[in-house]
Amino acid sequence: MAILNDVKSARRIIRNLIRSRRNRRELARRLETVPQPDPGSIHIAVYFADTKVNLYQIRQWYAPLAGLNAKWPVAIITRSPSATLVMLDESPVPVVYLRKVVDLEQFVNDQALRIVFYVNQNTKNFQMFRYGRMWHVFVNHGESDKMYMTTNQFKAYDYSLVAGQAARDRLRRKLWGFDVENRTIMIGRPQADHFAGELPYTPDDRTVVLYAPTWEGDREAAAYGSIASHGVALVKALLATGKHRVIYRPHPRSGVVDEDYKRANESIISAISAANNRDPRARHVYDDGPAMGWQLAAADVAITDVSAMVYDRLAVGKPLIIARPVNPSAEIDSDGYLGDAEWLDAADAADIVAIADRVQNSPEAQKRLEFWVTRHFGDTRHGEATRRFEAAVTTLVEEWERQAKIHEGDRPVRESDPFDGEGDDEEDPSTEDA
């Protein structure tokens, strides 16, 4: 078995090395025709060091960034060839590929950065953190009650833009000595003002159910995924009624760690295909596309795991059910919405039709939902979150200008990195970039 595993690892490394070199050659060719921002023109950067498997984290910010770009020029800094190749085709703001740390230093020296946004906790964020004459701001890629939302890494940023009062309460409970009042700014969910994508079906009298599970996680404390425990049973029950339309949108990393989870995911996809073959009018959807938003708005009922999808859906204010993790070690913050949510146990997954009907039509459930929508997002009227996001940026830019005036006589210092030979994520051929 050990020899077999070694052979598989060797094949993966070779495959990734070939892919990495191919991506790098293709990117070099593309960049020859891509105009770069003029020196001193970029005021706000988004730092994205991940490979393309995590592009969902930055994609949801495209529309808010495009709006912001009209007032303060924005660019996305990338470090991965595979992610850059995709983003060059789809980003509404300039994408700047900076493979090495020395390239990053040159960009910082050439531009007039006030703010750098971060959408995740990639370890390479620290290669950007050392620059002290700009605000480093965590905007995250969603709102949730995962342990990820209260990591001590919040303290590394100058500020964090959070959804609402629930996020502040969560951070205050979990992080010792963190100045929540002064280092967080509540903005709601600006992505919800820009739901993307067209319906892939014509609406009819079917009840539309969105099932959007997360991946299996890479440790027990983060084992929130429900595809293997709940998913197969609940999807098959919904497909069988003839009265429901299923939209299945699994996390793009589903099955990368656990083979059973991967097989369950494949089983659901096959079941959806078979149901559509039996009844083409059903138009069930297996959704793995980049557009995000139409799914949340279109669904009459949504079923998610403990993930950011809970709060993406919560911002819509429509019925929501959460699959309870079967792993007892999976951490759940029950002090907030999750302590009052509609839960689905694995043993009840096959009864989802009756459960969804109750949640959809219960006045009590709707009243609870309205309370938590306000608690987590504040005013959810269309455009309000975008206004708050842009107002927060204005405040940060004004504070930057105040600090710049105080320090305008300081002696210039080059903030170089002793590890300036480090390159992008795909230099290491053992890195999987699916």
N, C-alpha and C positions, 0 to 999 in steps of 0.2 A: 504493500500500500504506500509506504514512504517513497519508494522508487517511482511509482505512478504519479504521486503528487509532485515529485521533483520534475518529472517530465512535463506535466501540465504547466507547472510554473515556468519552466524554460520556454515552452511554446508561447505562453502568454507574454513573456518578456520580449521574445523575438517579434511576435505579432505587434506589440505596442511600439517597439523600436522602429519597425518598418512603417507603421502608421504615423509615428511622430515625424520621421524624416520626410514622408510624403506630404504631411500637413505643412511642414516648415518650407519645403520647396514651393508648394502652391501659394502659401502666404507671401513669400518673397516676391513671387511673380505678380500677385495681386497688388501688393503695396507700391509697386512701381508706378501705378496709375491712380493711387489714392492720394488726394491732396491732404497735407497736414496742416493743422491750425497755425496761423501766423504767431510769431513770438509775442507774448504779452496779451494774447486775445482771450485766453481761457481763464475764467474766474472761479468756476466750480468744476470739480472732477468727481467722477464715481470710480472707485478703485475696485476692480473685479479680477482677482487672481485665479479664479477657478477654471476648470476645463468645461467642455460643453455639456457634460451631464448635469451641471447645476445652472444652466442658463435660465431655467425657470425663475431663479432668484432675481435676476436683473431684468428679465422681460417685463415683469409686472410694473416696473418703474419707467418703462419707455415713455408712456404718454405723459405722466407728470413731469418728467425731465424735458420732454419736448416743449411743454408749456413754459417751464422755467427758463429754457434756452432763449426765449423771446426777449427776456430782460437781462439775464446774466449768461454769457456764453458757457456752455457745458460740454465736456468731453468725457468719454468713458475710457479709462486706462485698463488695458488687458495685459495678461502675462502668458496666456496659453494660445498657441497657434490654432488649435481646433475651435476654441470658443471664438477667437477673433475672426476666423473665416466665416462663421455663421453670422456674427454680429455686423460685419461689414455689409452684409446683404439686408439686414433687417433693422438696425438701430436708427432712430430718427435724429440722433446727435452724433457728432464725430467720434470715431473709435481710434484710439492711439495704442498701437502695440509696442510695449516696452519690454523686450525680452530680458535684458540684464539690468542689474541694479544701477550700473553706470548710465544706462539709457534713462532710467527713472530720474536719476539726479539731474541729468541734462534737461529733461522736461520741466522739472520743478524750477530750475534756474532760469529757463526761458519764458515761463508763463507767470501770470499774475494771480496765483491761486489764493482765494479767500477761504474756501470750504472744500473738504474732501468727504464724500459720502461713502459709507460701507454698507453693503447689503447682507454680509455674512461675517462669520468669525474665522475666516481662513488665516492660517498661521502667517502667511506672507503679508497680512495687513501690517505686521510689525516692521516690515521694510519701508512702509510709508509713514508710520507713526513718528519716526525720528525727526521729521521736519516740523519745527516748532512755530513757524510764522504763518500758520493757517489753522483753521478749526477742523478737527477730525470728528465727524458726526456719524453715529450709527443710526441708520434708518431701517435696518432689518429687511426681511423679505416676507413679513407677515406678523400677525398678532396671535399668540396662543398661550396656553398654560403649560407648555412643555418646559422641562428644566432648562432648556436652551434660553428661555426668556428671562432667566434670573441668574445667568452665569456671572461670575465676578469679572468677566471680561468687559462688562459695561463700564467699569471704572477706568478702563484704558482710554476711553473717548472723552473729548472735551464736553460733548453734548450727545444726547440721544433723542431722536424724534419718536415719540411713542403714540399709541392710538388714543388712549384716554385715561380716565381716573383709575380704572381697573389695573392698567399696566403700572401706574405709579404705586398703587397699593401693593401689588405683587413685589415690586422692587424694594419697597420700604420694609416689607416683612422679611425678605430673603437676604438682602445685602447689608451687612454691617458697615456703618460709617459712610454710606453712600448718600450724597446730598441730592436727594430726589427732586426737591423743589427747584433748585438752581441748575441742575444738569440734565433735566428732561423737559421737553416741550410737547404738549399734547396737540396732535394735528388730525386725529381721526384716521380715516383710511382713504387717502386721495386716489388710490388705484380704483376704488369703487365708482369714481366719477368717470371712468374711462373703460368700462367693460368692452372687451373686444370680441369680435367674431360674429358670424352670421349663423342662424339656426340651420343645421343640416337636414331639417325635416320641416314639413308643413304642420303647424299646430292643429290638433283635433281634440276629441273628447277624452283621449287617454290621459291618465295621471302620470306626469313625468317625475321620475325618481332619479336623482343624481347620487351615484355611489362613488365617492372620491377618497379612497383609502390612502394612507401613507405607506412607506416601505417598512421592512421588518426591523430596521434599526441594527446597529452594530454592537450593542450591549444590552443587557437585560433592563437597565433603568430607562432605556429609550425604546423598548419593544412595544410600540403602540400599534403596529400594523395588524389589520384584521382580515386580510385577504384569505389566509389559510384557515382561520378560526371561524369567521362569520361569512366571508364573501361568497363562497361557492353556494352555500345554502340560501342566502338571501337573494342573490341574483337569480338563481334558478326558480325560486318561488315567485318572484316578480315576473319573470319571463313567461311563466305558465298561465297567468291569469287572462291574457288577451285584453286586459284593460289598462295595462301600465306600459310606459315607454322607459327603458333603462338607459341612462347615460353613465357609462363606466369610464372614469378617469383615474387610473392608478398613478401613484407617484412614479416618476421615471426611473427611480432606482429599485423598484420592486423586484425582488428576487436576486439581487446581486450578492447577497450573503448566504441566504437559505434556499437550498434546492427545492424543498417542499413548498416554500412560499412562491418560488418561480413557477412550479407546476400548477399551483392553485390559480395563479394569475393567468396562465395559459389556458386553463380549463374554463375560466370565466369568459375569456375572449372567444374561445371556440363555441361556447354555449350561446353567446350573443350572435355569432355568425350563423349558427344552426337555426336559431329562432327567426332571424331575418329571412333565411331561405324558406322556412315553413310558411311565413306570413310576411311578404315584402312590405305590406302596409304598416307593419309595426314600427319600422325604422328605429330600432334600438341602435345605440351609438357606442362604439368603442372609441374613445377620444384620447389620442396621444399627440394632438397638434399643439402648436405654440400659442394659439389665441386663448386667452383666459378671461372669463367674465360672463359670456353668454350662458355657460352651463349653470352658474350660480343664479342668474336672473330668471332662467327659463324653468327651472325645476320647481314643481309644486312641493316636493319634500326632498330634503337632502340627507344623506347618511355619510358621515365622515368618521375618521379616527381622531384621536387627540393630536391635533396638528394645527398649522396655521389655517387650514381649510375650514375649521370650525368658525373662525372669526371672519374669514372672507365671506362665509355664508351668513354669519350673524349680522354683518353690516347690511345685508339685503332685507333682514327682518321677516323672513319666511320660515316655515317649519323645518326643524332640524333634529336629527337623531344622531347620537354618538355611540360608536361601537366600543364597549368596555374592553380594555386589554385583558387577555387571558393570563399574561405573565404577571404574577403578584408583585414583582420587583419594579414594574413600570411606574414611574413616579407621576402622580396626578395631583395637581393643586386644586383641592376641593373647596378652598376658601372663596373662590370667585364663581363664575358662571358654571364651571364643571360640577360644583356642589349642588346645582339646581337644574341641571340639564336633563334631557330625555335620553336615558341610556338604553343600549341594546346589548344584552348578554349573549354570548355565543350559543347558549342552550336555546335561546328564543329566536335565533336568526331565521329559521324556517317559517316563523309566524309573522314575518315582517309586514305582510299585507295588512293584517288587522292592526298591528302596532302603528304603521304609517297612517292608516285611516283615522285612528284615535288622535294622534298628534296633530294631524292636519285640521281636525274639526273641533278640537277642545278649546273652549273659551279660556279656561284656566291656563292651558299651555301657551296660548297666544299672549296672555297678560304677563306671564313670566318672561316670555321672549322679549316683549317690548321693554321691560325693565332693564334687562341685561344688554340690549342693544344700546340704550342710552348710557349705561354704565361704562361700556367698553369704547364707544365711539363718539359720544356726545351727539351733536346735531348731524344727522345723516341725510339731510336734504341735499339734492344734487348740487354739486359745485362748492358746498361749504367746506369739505375737507381739503379740496384744492386751494381754496382761499386761505385756510389756516396753514397749510404747508408753505405757500408762498410768503405768507406773513412771517412765519418762523425764519425762513431764509433771509428776508429783509432785516429782521432783528439781528441775526447772526452777522450779516454783512456790515450793518451799522456798528456792531460791537468790534468787528475786525478793524474797521476804519478808525474807531476810537483808539484801539490798541496800537495801530500802525502810527498814529500821530504821536502817541506817548513814546514810541521806540524809534522814531524816525532818525534820531542821532546815533543809534547804536552802530558799532563797528560791524561791517558785514562778516559773516562767518559761513564757511562752506561746511554743510552738514553731510560729510561723506560717510560711507559705510565701509568698514574694513573687509566685508565679505562681498566686495563688488564683482566677484567672479560668478556669483550665483545667477542662474538663468531661470527659464520658465518651468512650469510644473511638468512638462513633458520631456525635460532633459533626462529624467530618471526612467529608463525603459521598463521598470517594474510597475510604473504608474498605469492603472487601468483608466482609459478614457473612452468609455462606451458611449 
